[in-house]
Amino acid sequence: MDAIRALVADPTAPGRLAMREVEPPSPSAHEALVAVEAVSLNRGEVRALQSADDGWRPGWDLAGTIMHAAADGTGPPEGTRVVGLAAFGAWAEQAAVATELLAPLPARVDAVAAATLPVAGLTALRAVEMADTVENRAVLVTGASGGVGRIAVQLAAQLGADVTALVSSEQRGQPLLALGAARALTAVPDDATFDVILESVGGDVLGNALHSIGHGGLIVSFGNSSGAPSTFDVSLFYRRGGARLYAFALRNELARSGSGALDLARLVGMVADNHLDVGIERDAPWEEAASVVDSFLRREIAGKAVLRIS
């Protein structure tokens, strides 16, 4: 088969990225071959890129069109526009995606918006739903201006939560007030107590979250964007009788629930009905990937960054 173009790790190139010709994917029986139209960046893959070996293939989120349906007959048929979560290598002209992580796209949802949904949307949705309920509960979302946080704020607010968005600056917090947050803060008051905390910053923020959770409350930890270790006074935590700290890893949750395709379809439906603002901050051709990665690492992008595959 003819080679395809892909973005691969290159330690000698700007942004450690180079566009090269590579072998096309060889889908397994339960995977569909997708012609990729757009991909989005996530902190995990961008960080991994900084130390990856030459030739490593980044990319999880994608949207495009089914070129070849899965051989086992599962998933959407050829020609269907889809959004999906690849195991790796989505930053390419073609990618193989397991059908349990693919969902069809209606005509009114474009590939750029859809590409933001797999990692950020599924993480936010599953994290919010870890709580028995958030209705009439005090919910804190840390890192709230990021891709996951922005969606989590909206989902929790739509379910009736009183949402506090924790952000790094007032400027980043303002848009979240229009999306359902009751307040946007740059620091949590010492006397604040929350029923549910969705935490992705790590470091001191996670330590403070353990001190701010209420009795029987739940902290869902799904990231460490600060890269810093966390310390906390355990006596302040265990006095919050029944409070829980849950270690959230998206692929583990999807494997456990088996609902990846259904959850993606739910998120797509929310976007189609204008009930979910995915917050695209940067929309660029993939030839500019190195520049986008650099901006991402410098924290110059609040929300999602998308690359269009030409």
C-alpha positions as CSV (number, residue, x, y, z in Angstrom):
1,M,0.0,0.0,0.0
2,D,1.1,3.6,-0.6
3,A,2.8,5.4,2.3
4,I,0.9,8.1,4.2
5,R,2.0,11.3,5.8
6,A,2.2,11.5,9.6
7,L,3.6,13.7,12.3
8,V,6.3,11.8,14.2
9,A,8.8,12.5,17.0
10,D,12.1,14.0,15.8
11,P,14.4,15.2,18.6
12,T,16.3,17.4,16.1
13,A,13.3,19.2,14.7
14,P,11.5,22.4,16.0
15,G,8.9,21.3,18.5
16,R,10.4,17.8,18.3
17,L,8.0,17.1,15.4
18,A,8.5,16.2,11.8
19,M,6.2,15.2,9.0
20,R,7.3,12.0,7.3
21,E,6.0,9.3,5.1
22,V,5.1,6.2,7.1
23,E,3.5,2.8,6.4
24,P,-0.3,3.0,6.5
25,P,-2.1,1.4,9.4
26,S,-3.0,-2.3,9.4
27,P,-6.3,-2.4,11.3
28,S,-7.2,-5.4,13.4
29,A,-10.5,-7.1,12.9
30,H,-12.3,-4.8,15.4
31,E,-10.7,-1.6,14.1
32,A,-11.9,0.7,11.3
33,L,-9.6,2.6,9.0
34,V,-10.3,6.4,9.2
35,A,-9.3,9.1,6.8
36,V,-8.4,11.8,9.4
37,E,-9.6,15.4,8.9
38,A,-8.8,16.9,12.3
39,V,-7.1,16.1,15.5
40,S,-6.8,17.8,18.9
41,L,-3.9,18.1,21.4
42,N,-3.9,16.7,24.9
43,R,-1.4,17.4,27.6
44,G,-0.4,13.8,28.0
45,E,0.7,13.2,24.5
46,V,2.4,16.6,24.2
47,R,4.4,15.9,27.3
48,A,5.3,12.4,26.1
49,L,6.5,14.0,22.8
50,Q,9.2,15.9,24.7
51,S,11.1,12.7,25.6
52,A,9.9,10.3,22.9
53,D,12.2,8.3,20.7
54,D,12.7,9.3,17.1
55,G,9.7,8.0,15.0
56,W,7.2,7.8,17.9
57,R,3.7,8.5,16.6
58,P,1.6,10.8,18.8
59,G,-2.2,11.3,18.6
60,W,-5.4,10.1,20.3
61,D,-8.3,12.4,19.4
62,L,-9.5,12.4,15.8
63,A,-12.4,13.1,13.5
64,G,-12.8,12.0,9.9
65,T,-14.4,9.5,7.6
66,I,-14.5,5.7,7.6
67,M,-12.3,4.4,4.6
68,H,-12.7,0.7,5.5
69,A,-15.2,-0.6,8.0
70,A,-14.0,-3.1,10.7
71,A,-13.6,-6.6,9.3
72,D,-15.7,-8.1,12.1
73,G,-18.7,-6.1,11.1
74,T,-18.8,-3.9,14.1
75,G,-19.0,-0.1,14.1
76,P,-20.0,2.4,11.4
77,P,-20.0,1.5,7.7
78,E,-17.6,2.9,5.1
79,G,-18.2,6.5,4.3
80,T,-19.6,7.4,7.7
81,R,-18.2,10.6,9.3
82,V,-16.9,9.8,12.8
83,V,-15.2,10.9,15.9
84,G,-12.9,8.5,17.7
85,L,-10.2,7.8,20.2
86,A,-7.1,6.1,18.8
87,A,-4.6,4.1,20.8
88,F,-1.8,6.1,19.1
89,G,-0.8,7.7,15.8
90,A,-3.9,9.9,15.1
91,W,-1.7,12.8,13.9
92,A,-1.7,11.3,10.4
93,E,-3.7,11.1,7.2
94,Q,-5.0,7.7,8.3
95,A,-5.5,6.0,11.6
96,A,-6.9,2.7,12.9
97,V,-9.5,3.1,15.6
98,A,-11.3,0.4,17.7
99,T,-15.0,0.5,16.9
100,E,-16.0,0.6,20.6
101,L,-14.3,4.1,20.6
102,L,-16.0,5.4,17.4
103,A,-19.2,7.4,17.1
104,P,-21.0,8.8,14.0
105,L,-21.1,12.5,13.4
106,P,-24.2,14.3,12.3
107,A,-23.8,16.8,9.4
108,R,-24.2,19.8,11.7
109,V,-21.1,18.9,13.8
110,D,-17.9,19.7,11.9
111,A,-14.7,17.7,12.3
112,V,-12.8,20.4,14.1
113,A,-15.3,20.6,16.9
114,A,-15.7,16.8,17.1
115,A,-12.0,16.3,17.3
116,T,-11.9,18.0,20.7
117,L,-14.3,15.5,22.3
118,P,-12.6,12.1,22.9
119,V,-10.1,12.6,25.7
120,A,-11.4,15.9,27.1
121,G,-15.1,15.1,26.7
122,L,-15.0,11.5,27.9
123,T,-12.8,12.4,30.9
124,A,-15.1,15.2,31.9
125,L,-18.3,13.1,31.4
126,R,-17.0,10.1,33.3
127,A,-15.5,12.2,36.1
128,V,-18.7,14.1,36.7
129,E,-20.6,10.8,36.7
130,M,-18.3,9.3,39.3
131,A,-20.4,11.2,41.9
132,D,-23.8,9.6,42.8
133,T,-25.3,13.0,42.0
134,V,-24.1,16.6,41.6
135,E,-27.6,18.1,41.8
136,N,-27.7,20.8,44.5
137,R,-24.1,19.9,45.4
138,A,-21.1,22.2,45.8
139,V,-18.7,21.1,43.0
140,L,-15.1,22.5,42.5
141,V,-13.5,22.1,39.1
142,T,-9.7,22.8,39.2
143,G,-7.9,23.7,36.0
144,A,-11.3,24.8,34.8
145,S,-10.2,26.8,31.8
146,G,-8.5,23.8,30.2
147,G,-10.1,21.3,27.8
148,V,-11.5,18.9,30.4
149,G,-12.3,21.5,33.0
150,R,-14.3,23.7,30.6
151,I,-16.5,20.7,29.7
152,A,-16.8,19.5,33.3
153,V,-18.0,22.9,34.4
154,Q,-20.8,22.8,31.8
155,L,-21.9,19.2,32.5
156,A,-22.0,19.7,36.2
157,A,-23.9,23.0,36.0
158,Q,-26.4,21.5,33.6
159,L,-27.0,18.7,36.1
160,G,-27.9,21.3,38.8
161,A,-24.6,21.7,40.6
162,D,-23.3,24.8,42.3
163,V,-20.0,25.0,40.4
164,T,-16.9,26.8,41.5
165,A,-14.2,27.1,38.7
166,L,-10.6,27.4,39.9
167,V,-8.5,29.1,37.3
168,S,-5.0,30.7,37.0
169,S,-6.3,34.2,36.2
170,E,-9.5,36.3,36.2
171,Q,-9.3,36.6,32.5
172,R,-9.4,32.8,32.1
173,G,-12.3,32.6,34.5
174,Q,-14.7,35.1,32.9
175,P,-15.9,32.8,30.0
176,L,-16.7,30.1,32.5
177,L,-19.3,32.2,34.2
178,A,-21.3,32.3,31.0
179,L,-21.0,28.5,30.7
180,G,-22.6,27.8,34.1
181,A,-20.0,28.4,36.8
182,A,-21.5,30.2,39.8
183,R,-18.1,31.7,40.4
184,A,-14.5,31.7,39.1
185,L,-11.7,32.0,41.6
186,T,-7.9,32.1,41.5
187,A,-7.7,30.6,45.0
188,V,-10.0,28.6,47.1
189,P,-11.1,30.3,50.4
190,D,-9.7,28.5,53.5
191,D,-13.2,27.9,54.9
192,A,-14.7,26.5,51.6
193,T,-16.1,23.0,51.6
194,F,-17.1,21.0,48.6
195,D,-19.1,17.8,48.0
196,V,-17.3,16.9,44.8
197,I,-13.9,18.1,43.5
198,L,-12.7,17.4,40.0
199,E,-9.0,17.8,40.2
200,S,-6.4,18.0,37.4
201,V,-3.7,20.4,38.6
202,G,-1.9,18.3,41.3
203,G,0.8,19.9,43.5
204,D,-0.5,22.3,46.1
205,V,-4.0,22.4,44.5
206,L,-4.6,18.7,45.1
207,G,-3.2,19.1,48.7
208,N,-5.7,21.9,49.3
209,A,-8.5,19.9,47.8
210,L,-7.9,17.2,50.3
211,H,-8.4,19.8,53.0
212,S,-11.5,21.3,51.3
213,I,-13.6,18.1,50.7
214,G,-16.7,17.7,52.9
215,H,-17.8,14.7,54.9
216,G,-18.6,11.8,52.5
217,G,-17.3,13.9,49.6
218,L,-15.5,12.7,46.5
219,I,-12.3,14.0,44.9
220,V,-11.6,12.7,41.4
221,S,-8.0,13.1,40.5
222,F,-7.4,12.8,36.7
223,G,-4.3,14.9,36.0
224,N,-1.2,16.7,37.3
225,S,-0.7,19.6,34.9
226,S,1.5,21.4,37.4
227,G,3.9,18.5,37.4
228,A,4.5,19.1,41.1
229,P,4.2,16.6,44.0
230,S,1.4,17.0,46.5
231,T,1.6,17.3,50.3
232,F,-1.2,17.5,52.7
233,D,-2.1,17.2,56.4
234,V,-3.6,13.8,56.7
235,S,-5.3,14.7,60.0
236,L,-7.4,17.3,58.2
237,F,-8.4,14.7,55.6
238,Y,-9.4,11.8,57.7
239,R,-11.5,14.1,59.9
240,R,-13.7,14.4,56.8
241,G,-15.4,11.1,57.6
242,G,-16.1,9.0,54.5
243,A,-14.4,11.3,52.0
244,R,-12.8,9.5,49.1
245,L,-9.9,10.2,46.7
246,Y,-10.4,8.4,43.4
247,A,-7.5,7.8,40.9
248,F,-9.1,8.3,37.4
249,A,-7.4,7.0,34.3
250,L,-9.6,7.4,31.2
251,R,-8.8,4.2,29.3
252,N,-9.3,2.1,32.5
253,E,-12.7,3.7,33.0
254,L,-13.7,3.1,29.3
255,A,-12.6,-0.6,29.6
256,R,-14.5,-1.0,32.8
257,S,-17.7,0.7,31.5
258,G,-17.6,-0.4,27.8
259,S,-19.6,2.7,27.0
260,G,-17.0,4.7,25.0
261,A,-19.0,4.8,21.7
262,L,-22.2,5.6,23.5
263,D,-20.6,8.4,25.6
264,L,-19.0,9.9,22.5
265,A,-22.4,9.9,20.8
266,R,-23.9,11.7,23.8
267,L,-21.2,14.4,23.7
268,V,-21.6,14.8,19.9
269,G,-25.4,15.2,20.5
270,M,-24.7,18.0,23.1
271,V,-22.5,19.8,20.6
272,A,-25.1,19.4,17.8
273,D,-27.8,20.8,20.1
274,N,-25.6,23.7,21.2
275,H,-25.6,22.4,24.8
276,L,-21.8,22.1,24.9
277,D,-19.1,24.7,24.1
278,V,-15.9,22.9,23.4
279,G,-13.8,26.1,23.6
280,I,-11.4,25.9,20.6
281,E,-8.6,28.4,21.2
282,R,-6.3,27.4,18.3
283,D,-7.4,26.0,14.9
284,A,-4.4,25.5,12.6
285,P,-3.2,23.4,9.7
286,W,-1.1,20.5,10.7
287,E,1.9,22.0,9.0
288,E,2.0,24.4,12.0
289,A,2.0,21.6,14.5
290,A,5.4,22.5,16.0
291,S,4.3,26.1,16.7
292,V,1.0,24.9,18.3
293,V,2.8,22.4,20.5
294,D,5.2,25.2,21.6
295,S,2.2,27.4,22.5
296,F,0.6,24.5,24.3
297,L,3.6,23.9,26.4
298,R,3.9,27.6,27.3
299,R,0.3,27.5,28.6
300,E,-0.7,30.2,26.0
301,I,-3.7,28.1,25.0
302,A,-6.8,28.1,27.2
303,G,-9.1,25.5,26.0
304,K,-8.5,23.2,23.0
305,A,-6.0,23.3,20.1
306,V,-6.9,21.6,16.9
307,L,-4.9,20.6,13.8
308,R,-6.5,20.2,10.4
309,I,-5.1,17.4,8.4
310,S,-4.7,18.5,4.8
